[in-house]
């Protein structure tokens, strides 16, 4: 757990530098699992979970970089996002 969020950690090969430690926030996995459940229209299995994680790692391999950092959007809560920044 890091900063109050569960993070899944894997050592994965197939990256240009060889084996890389990959950290995936559980919330990212859960978001994708909700989409998969909605598409499949059934309860998920552990194979579905594995397939989602493998897909995320493969996406990182293709992009050659880790998932984007998470940002704190608190400063935008309650603000008009269309107002010009100064």
Secondary structure as the mmCIF struct_conf table of DSSP 4:
data_model
#
loop_
_struct_conf.conf_type_id
_struct_conf.id
_struct_conf.beg_label_comp_id
_struct_conf.beg_label_asym_id
_struct_conf.beg_label_seq_id
_struct_conf.end_label_comp_id
_struct_conf.end_label_asym_id
_struct_conf.end_label_seq_id
STRN STRN1 UNK A 2 UNK A 2
TURN_TY1_P TURN_TY1_P1 UNK A 3 UNK A 4
STRN STRN2 UNK A 5 UNK A 5
STRN STRN3 UNK A 7 UNK A 15
TURN_TY1_P TURN_TY1_P2 UNK A 16 UNK A 17
STRN STRN4 UNK A 18 UNK A 25
HELX_RH_AL_P HELX_RH_AL_P1 UNK A 26 UNK A 40
TURN_TY1_P TURN_TY1_P3 UNK A 41 UNK A 41
BEND BEND1 UNK A 42 UNK A 42
HELX_RH_AL_P HELX_RH_AL_P2 UNK A 46 UNK A 63
TURN_TY1_P TURN_TY1_P4 UNK A 64 UNK A 64
BEND BEND2 UNK A 65 UNK A 65
HELX_LH_PP_P HELX_LH_PP_P1 UNK A 66 UNK A 70
HELX_RH_3T_P HELX_RH_3T_P1 UNK A 74 UNK A 76
TURN_TY1_P TURN_TY1_P5 UNK A 77 UNK A 78
BEND BEND3 UNK A 79 UNK A 79
TURN_TY1_P TURN_TY1_P6 UNK A 81 UNK A 82
BEND BEND4 UNK A 83 UNK A 83
HELX_LH_PP_P HELX_LH_PP_P2 UNK A 84 UNK A 85
#
